[in-house]
């Protein structure tokens, strides 16, 4: 049986998942659940898909992999097909941050204690939601691609998130507290590109000016950690 290949962003998601029971929300082709089971990263997986075409594709993928006993494909919207307390973790990948945040907010008590999220745009909304909802940032990746893809692992925890200690909050929310600490060329290129883009349009009193100052602060954090 062939092991499905994943692109770089989903490989990063895969590496951040360890659970007894995991759900992949909006699973599409169910390649991620198949890999999770094949690599022993989860004991059981639920692939959730709403749209008929991807739902049928997910069922075919699971059947071809002969993993029907370990992967259950469920039809539904977001976390609606899972029961409260059923999951240890869940992944939501390849959607906009606004869409992911909406799904998480609607999930209520169905939301598991660990989440691995890959928005297709800025993760700012995700990080803001996490701070409000009592989730801490435990791991972050930024994957180069058509644009930089953020990948976050969040875990439910009490109190203030230690990831934000000793880093400027606005810069950390925009670019990632752990990414700023770790540095690296992908996050540096993203910040520098933002500075160039905003530099031609920003003016005092405009939102773009605040964004530019946030990007400059983030770049200063990276530079300070290289000394």
C-alpha positions as CSV (number, residue, x, y, z in Angstrom):
1,X,0.0,0.0,0.0
2,X,1.4,3.4,-1.0
3,X,1.9,5.9,1.8
4,X,0.3,9.3,0.7
5,X,2.7,12.2,0.2
6,X,2.0,15.5,1.9
7,X,3.2,19.0,0.9
8,X,5.6,20.8,3.2
9,X,2.9,22.6,5.2
10,X,1.0,19.4,6.0
11,X,4.3,17.6,6.8
12,X,4.8,20.3,9.4
13,X,1.2,19.8,10.7
14,X,1.9,16.0,10.9
15,X,5.0,16.5,13.0
16,X,3.0,18.4,15.7
17,X,0.3,15.8,16.2
18,X,0.4,13.1,18.9
19,X,-2.9,11.8,20.4
20,X,-5.0,8.8,21.2
21,X,-8.0,10.2,19.3
22,X,-7.5,13.0,16.7
23,X,-9.9,14.7,14.3
24,X,-9.0,16.3,11.0
25,X,-11.6,18.9,10.4
26,X,-12.2,19.6,6.7
27,X,-10.1,16.6,5.8
28,X,-10.6,16.7,2.1
29,X,-8.7,13.7,0.7
30,X,-7.9,12.2,4.2
31,X,-4.2,11.9,3.4
32,X,-3.3,13.5,6.7
33,X,-5.3,10.9,8.8
34,X,-3.8,8.1,6.8
35,X,-0.3,9.3,7.5
36,X,-1.1,9.8,11.1
37,X,-2.2,6.2,11.5
38,X,0.6,4.8,9.4
39,X,3.2,6.6,11.5
40,X,1.6,5.7,14.8
41,X,1.1,9.3,15.8
42,X,-2.5,8.7,16.7
43,X,-4.5,5.6,17.8
44,X,-7.7,6.6,16.1
45,X,-8.6,9.4,13.7
46,X,-11.9,11.0,12.7
47,X,-11.9,12.7,9.3
48,X,-14.7,15.3,9.1
49,X,-15.8,16.7,5.7
50,X,-18.9,18.6,4.7
51,X,-18.8,18.8,0.9
52,X,-20.0,15.7,-1.0
53,X,-17.0,15.5,-3.4
54,X,-14.2,15.6,-0.8
55,X,-16.3,13.4,1.5
56,X,-16.4,10.7,-1.1
57,X,-12.7,11.1,-1.8
58,X,-11.9,10.8,1.9
59,X,-13.9,7.5,2.1
60,X,-12.1,6.1,-0.9
61,X,-8.7,7.1,0.5
62,X,-9.4,5.3,3.8
63,X,-10.8,2.3,2.0
64,X,-7.7,2.0,-0.3
65,X,-5.4,2.3,2.7
66,X,-7.5,-0.5,4.5
67,X,-7.7,1.7,7.6
68,X,-11.5,1.6,8.1
69,X,-11.0,0.2,11.6
70,X,-8.8,3.2,12.7
71,X,-10.1,6.1,10.6
72,X,-13.8,7.0,10.6
73,X,-15.0,9.5,8.0
74,X,-17.9,11.6,9.2
75,X,-20.1,14.0,7.3
76,X,-20.7,17.4,8.9
77,X,-19.8,21.0,9.5
78,X,-16.8,21.7,11.8
79,X,-16.9,19.9,15.1
80,X,-20.6,19.1,14.9
81,X,-20.1,15.4,14.1
82,X,-18.0,14.8,17.2
83,X,-19.1,14.5,20.8
84,X,-17.9,16.6,23.7
85,X,-14.9,15.0,25.3
86,X,-14.4,12.5,22.4
87,X,-11.2,14.1,21.1
88,X,-7.7,14.6,22.4
89,X,-6.7,16.9,19.6
90,X,-7.8,18.2,16.2
91,X,-6.3,19.8,13.1
92,X,-7.8,22.5,10.8
93,X,-5.7,23.1,7.7
94,X,-5.8,25.0,4.4
95,X,-8.5,27.5,5.4
96,X,-8.4,31.2,6.1
97,X,-7.8,32.3,9.7
98,X,-11.3,33.9,9.9
99,X,-12.9,30.6,8.9
100,X,-10.8,28.6,11.3
101,X,-11.6,31.0,14.2
102,X,-15.4,30.7,13.4
103,X,-15.2,26.9,13.5
104,X,-13.4,27.0,16.8
105,X,-15.8,29.4,18.3
106,X,-18.8,27.4,17.2
107,X,-17.3,24.2,18.6
108,X,-17.9,25.1,22.2
109,X,-17.5,22.1,24.5
110,X,-16.6,19.9,21.5
111,X,-13.3,21.7,21.2
112,X,-10.4,19.4,22.3
113,X,-7.6,20.4,24.6
114,X,-5.0,20.4,21.8
115,X,-5.2,22.0,18.4
116,X,-2.9,22.1,15.3
117,X,-3.9,24.9,13.0
118,X,-2.6,25.9,9.5
119,X,-4.3,29.0,8.3
120,X,-3.7,30.1,4.7
121,X,-3.1,33.7,5.7
122,X,-2.0,35.6,8.8
123,X,-2.3,33.7,12.1
124,X,-3.0,37.0,14.0
125,X,-6.7,36.2,14.4
126,X,-5.8,32.7,15.6
127,X,-3.3,34.0,18.2
128,X,-5.8,36.6,19.4
129,X,-8.5,33.9,19.8
130,X,-6.2,31.6,21.6
131,X,-5.4,34.2,24.3
132,X,-9.1,34.8,24.8
133,X,-10.1,31.1,24.8
134,X,-7.4,29.9,27.2
135,X,-5.0,28.2,24.8
136,X,-1.3,28.6,24.9
137,X,1.1,28.5,21.9
138,X,3.3,25.4,22.3
139,X,4.9,25.2,18.9
140,X,5.0,27.3,15.7
141,X,6.4,26.7,12.2
142,X,6.5,29.0,9.2
143,X,6.7,27.0,6.0
144,X,7.9,28.6,2.7
145,X,5.5,28.1,-0.2
146,X,3.4,30.2,-2.5
147,X,3.3,32.4,0.5
148,X,4.5,31.7,4.1
149,X,2.2,29.2,5.8
150,X,2.0,29.4,9.6
151,X,1.5,26.2,11.6
152,X,0.6,26.4,15.3
153,X,0.1,23.9,18.0
154,X,-2.2,25.2,20.8
155,X,-2.9,23.6,24.1
156,X,-5.5,24.5,26.7
157,X,-3.9,25.9,29.8
158,X,-4.6,28.2,32.7
159,X,-3.1,31.6,33.2
160,X,-1.0,33.9,30.9
161,X,0.7,32.3,28.0
162,X,4.5,32.1,28.7
163,X,5.2,32.2,25.0
164,X,4.6,35.9,25.1
165,X,7.0,36.7,28.0
166,X,9.8,39.1,27.1
167,X,8.7,39.7,23.5
168,X,6.7,42.8,22.2
169,X,3.1,41.6,22.3
170,X,1.9,43.3,19.0
171,X,4.9,41.9,17.1
172,X,4.4,38.4,18.7
173,X,0.7,38.3,17.8
174,X,1.4,39.3,14.2
175,X,4.5,37.1,13.5
176,X,4.4,34.5,16.3
177,X,6.1,34.6,19.7
178,X,8.0,31.4,19.2
179,X,8.9,32.2,15.6
180,X,10.4,35.5,16.8
181,X,12.4,33.7,19.4
182,X,13.7,31.1,16.9
183,X,14.4,33.5,14.1
184,X,15.2,31.9,10.7
185,X,15.1,33.1,7.1
186,X,11.4,32.5,6.4
187,X,10.1,34.7,9.1
188,X,12.8,37.3,8.4
189,X,11.8,37.4,4.7
190,X,8.2,37.8,5.7
191,X,8.9,40.7,8.0
192,X,11.2,42.5,5.6
193,X,8.6,42.1,2.8
194,X,6.0,43.7,5.0
195,X,8.3,46.6,5.7
196,X,8.9,47.2,2.0
197,X,5.2,46.9,1.2
198,X,4.0,49.1,4.0
199,X,6.8,51.7,3.7
200,X,5.3,53.1,0.4
201,X,1.8,53.5,1.8
202,X,2.1,54.1,5.6
203,X,1.5,57.5,7.1
204,X,1.0,58.6,10.7
205,X,-2.6,58.1,11.9
206,X,-3.3,55.3,9.4
207,X,-3.6,51.6,10.3
208,X,-0.8,50.9,7.9
209,X,1.6,53.0,10.0
210,X,0.9,50.8,13.1
211,X,1.5,47.7,11.0
212,X,4.8,49.2,9.8
213,X,5.9,49.9,13.3
214,X,4.9,46.4,14.3
215,X,7.0,44.9,11.5
216,X,10.0,47.1,12.4
217,X,9.7,46.0,16.0
218,X,9.7,42.4,15.0
219,X,12.8,42.9,12.8
220,X,14.5,44.5,15.8
221,X,13.7,41.5,17.9
222,X,15.3,39.2,15.3
223,X,18.4,41.4,15.0
224,X,18.8,41.5,18.8
225,X,18.8,37.7,19.0
226,X,21.6,37.5,16.4
227,X,24.0,39.5,18.5
